[in-house]
Amino acid sequence: MAAPSYDIITVGGGIAASSLARAMAERGARVLVLEREKQFKDRVRGEAIMSWGVAEANELGICRLLQEKCAHDVPYVEAGSGLRDLRATTLHRLPLLSFPHQVMQETLLAAAESAGAEVRRGVSVEQIESGGEPAVVVKGNGHERISARLVVAADGRGSAARKWTGFPVCEQSNAYYIAGVLLTNVHTSTDTMCAVFNPDLGTWTGLIPQAGGQFRSYFVYPKSTGYRLQGESMLSLFVHESAKGYPPIADYCAAAKSIGPLASFDASDTWVEHPYRDGVALLGDAAATSDPTYGQGLSFALRGARVFRDELTPNSDWDAAGHRYAEQHQRSFHACHAVEGWIRTLFQDSSPESAALRAKALPLIAQDPRRVPDHIFSGPGLPVNEQVRARFFGEC
Ligand SMILES: Cc1cc2nc3c(=O)[nH]c(=O)nc-3n(C[C@H](O)[C@H](O)[C@H](O)COP(=O)(O)OP(=O)(O)OC[C@H]3O[C@@H](n4cnc5c(N)ncnc54)[C@H](O)[C@@H]3O)c2cc1C
């Protein structure tokens, strides 16, 4: 049989696929990126990479590129109890980076192409065949079957590739929706992200500055309210409800105008325990779609690309490398997933049981804020164990 024309095919050209494609093309691999969209548009997605993800972007050599083309440094976080300087208090001593998602995607895909990857746009992958020589069936002008040493499916939340390849999908249903919209004419600091839980209402309000005076505004609210915040006509309700959760929003957004769609999503988590088998790997949201409230998806996409790059050396057994990537993904996903669950229980859940937990834990946290595990900003490298949990809940 003829050798495949490519070492790696990626299904999708989002942050996960293009970061890996760039990194591997730079190391001499023959990479093909297949992306459905001819041009990316504002889709209400993640637009803030937490400090630990910025460290991963540095490792991948794309941090400066993002800063030159579209990213804005956000050094401070206001979580309702005073400003935190991320440059002084996170494990990697880094700010977070924010950007318009679609500009970031165009930037990274262009970078993958410059590094030598072949990028085809406006083509849709319709099937993946796993096995010793995995392949994709792609629809562009007609249908084409293309094989590679490795197929990396990075086709985002709701990944069809998971189903085609029969990966069992785990799901944790969370009781919240997240809505988002891009705003201009917001009057607040451009170096501070607001990220405030309101446990009385079960909400989270987020406001993240970007370059050029834009702000990405998010609001997480219980599904039990019975409505979805979507479309232009719901904008005033979106701002009103966000301000109930965090009152300063009313002033910040008094004259705000939307410059993109208002859309909402189910905040449930879905993931695959071991996202590699038989020549096919899942990367980014396809491997694990985590509750967007915690803003971990972009960082996990970058971490996955970096881990894979480090494993896929020219002389390594790529099947074994795929399994090592999957094991590392599983460990780091579960570390952050556990901490997200603890934070949701203590800071967001409005049930009487959680109120009782807060009565015990919050006075101790006020005395020593380091009781709050910092995985959201500092990443899965921090320990996660019973002692960390018990300290957070004020049990010791
Ligand atoms: C409301 C909301 C807020 C969020 N906030 C944050 C945040 O603040 N911080 C954070 O880190 N994360 C956040 N996230 C998560 C973040 O957006 C995702 O984790 C990240 O975009 C995943 O990147 P990806 O490359 O895996 O997938 P995507 O960005 O979805 O890219 C997948 C690509 O694959 C293409 N594609 C799909 N199917 C096919 C096919 N069959 N053939 C060819 N191409 C295909 C798509 O067109 C797309 O370009 C948020 C998510 C949501 C929904």
Ligand as a Chemical Component Dictionary entry (heavy atoms), coordinates in Angstrom:
data_LIG
# 
_chem_comp.id                   LIG 
_chem_comp.type                 NON-POLYMER 
_chem_comp.pdbx_formal_charge   0 
_chem_comp.three_letter_code    LIG 
# 
loop_
_chem_comp_atom.comp_id 
_chem_comp_atom.atom_id 
_chem_comp_atom.alt_atom_id 
_chem_comp_atom.type_symbol 
_chem_comp_atom.charge 
_chem_comp_atom.model_Cartn_x 
_chem_comp_atom.model_Cartn_y 
_chem_comp_atom.model_Cartn_z 
_chem_comp_atom.pdbx_ordinal 
LIG C1  C1  C 0 -20.349 31.018 25.884 1  
LIG C2  C2  C 0 -18.984 30.439 25.971 2  
LIG C3  C3  C 0 -17.992 31.110 26.682 3  
LIG C4  C4  C 0 -16.726 30.571 26.785 4  
LIG N1  N1  N 0 -15.762 31.253 27.500 5  
LIG C5  C5  C 0 -14.512 30.762 27.571 6  
LIG C6  C6  C 0 -13.459 31.520 28.193 7  
LIG O1  O1  O 0 -13.644 32.631 28.684 8  
LIG N2  N2  N 0 -12.225 30.960 28.251 9  
LIG C7  C7  C 0 -11.960 29.736 27.718 10 
LIG O2  O2  O 0 -10.831 29.267 27.821 11 
LIG N3  N3  N 0 -12.918 29.038 27.065 12 
LIG C8  C8  C 0 -14.172 29.511 26.971 13 
LIG N4  N4  N 0 -15.119 28.835 26.261 14 
LIG C9  C9  C 0 -14.738 27.563 25.597 15 
LIG C10 C10 C 0 -13.938 27.826 24.301 16 
LIG O3  O3  O 0 -14.646 28.651 23.424 17 
LIG C11 C11 C 0 -13.660 26.488 23.644 18 
LIG O4  O4  O 0 -13.087 25.629 24.604 19 
LIG C12 C12 C 0 -12.719 26.599 22.456 20 
LIG O5  O5  O 0 -13.225 27.484 21.487 21 
LIG C13 C13 C 0 -12.531 25.205 21.853 22 
LIG O6  O6  O 0 -11.699 25.288 20.728 23 
LIG P1  P1  P 0 -11.683 24.096 19.683 24 
LIG O7  O7  O 0 -10.620 24.440 18.713 25 
LIG O8  O8  O 0 -11.640 22.807 20.386 26 
LIG O9  O9  O 0 -13.135 24.138 18.999 27 
LIG P2  P2  P 0 -13.818 25.266 18.090 28 
LIG O10 O10 O 0 -13.334 26.607 18.429 29 
LIG O11 O11 O 0 -15.285 25.015 18.156 30 
LIG O12 O12 O 0 -13.301 24.919 16.625 31 
LIG C14 C14 C 0 -13.797 23.816 15.912 32 
LIG C15 C15 C 0 -13.654 24.102 14.431 33 
LIG O13 O13 O 0 -13.988 22.926 13.696 34 
LIG C16 C16 C 0 -14.742 23.277 12.571 35 
LIG N5  N5  N 0 -15.528 22.081 12.211 36 
LIG C17 C17 C 0 -16.505 21.490 12.939 37 
LIG N6  N6  N 0 -16.960 20.390 12.323 38 
LIG C18 C18 C 0 -16.252 20.278 11.167 39 
LIG C19 C19 C 0 -16.263 19.345 10.100 40 
LIG N7  N7  N 0 -17.105 18.300 10.080 41 
LIG N8  N8  N 0 -15.400 19.531 9.069  42 
LIG C20 C20 C 0 -14.543 20.573 9.057  43 
LIG N9  N9  N 0 -14.505 21.502 10.043 44 
LIG C21 C21 C 0 -15.336 21.344 11.082 45 
LIG C22 C22 C 0 -15.572 24.458 13.018 46 
LIG O14 O14 O 0 -15.993 25.250 11.931 47 
LIG C23 C23 C 0 -14.601 25.187 13.945 48 
LIG O15 O15 O 0 -13.852 26.178 13.277 49 
LIG C24 C24 C 0 -16.416 29.336 26.144 50 
LIG C25 C25 C 0 -17.406 28.663 25.420 51 
LIG C26 C26 C 0 -18.681 29.204 25.335 52 
LIG C27 C27 C 0 -19.731 28.458 24.543 53 
# 
loop_
_chem_comp_bond.comp_id 
_chem_comp_bond.atom_id_1 
_chem_comp_bond.atom_id_2 
_chem_comp_bond.value_order 
_chem_comp_bond.pdbx_ordinal 
LIG C1  C2  SING 1  
LIG C2  C3  SING 2  
LIG C2  C26 DOUB 3  
LIG C3  C4  DOUB 4  
LIG C4  N1  SING 5  
LIG C4  C24 SING 6  
LIG N1  C5  DOUB 7  
LIG C5  C6  SING 8  
LIG C5  C8  SING 9  
LIG C6  O1  DOUB 10 
LIG C6  N2  SING 11 
LIG N2  C7  SING 12 
LIG C7  O2  DOUB 13 
LIG C7  N3  SING 14 
LIG N3  C8  DOUB 15 
LIG C8  N4  SING 16 
LIG N4  C9  SING 17 
LIG N4  C24 SING 18 
LIG C9  C10 SING 19 
LIG C10 O3  SING 20 
LIG C10 C11 SING 21 
LIG C11 O4  SING 22 
LIG C11 C12 SING 23 
LIG C12 O5  SING 24 
LIG C12 C13 SING 25 
LIG C13 O6  SING 26 
LIG O6  P1  SING 27 
LIG P1  O7  DOUB 28 
LIG P1  O8  SING 29 
LIG P1  O9  SING 30 
LIG O9  P2  SING 31 
LIG P2  O10 DOUB 32 
LIG P2  O11 SING 33 
LIG P2  O12 SING 34 
LIG O12 C14 SING 35 
LIG C14 C15 SING 36 
LIG C15 O13 SING 37 
LIG C15 C23 SING 38 
LIG O13 C16 SING 39 
LIG C16 N5  SING 40 
LIG C16 C22 SING 41 
LIG N5  C17 SING 42 
LIG N5  C21 SING 43 
LIG C17 N6  DOUB 44 
LIG N6  C18 SING 45 
LIG C18 C19 SING 46 
LIG C18 C21 DOUB 47 
LIG C19 N7  SING 48 
LIG C19 N8  DOUB 49 
LIG N8  C20 SING 50 
LIG C20 N9  DOUB 51 
LIG N9  C21 SING 52 
LIG C22 O14 SING 53 
LIG C22 C23 SING 54 
LIG C23 O15 SING 55 
LIG C24 C25 DOUB 56 
LIG C25 C26 SING 57 
LIG C26 C27 SING 58 
# 
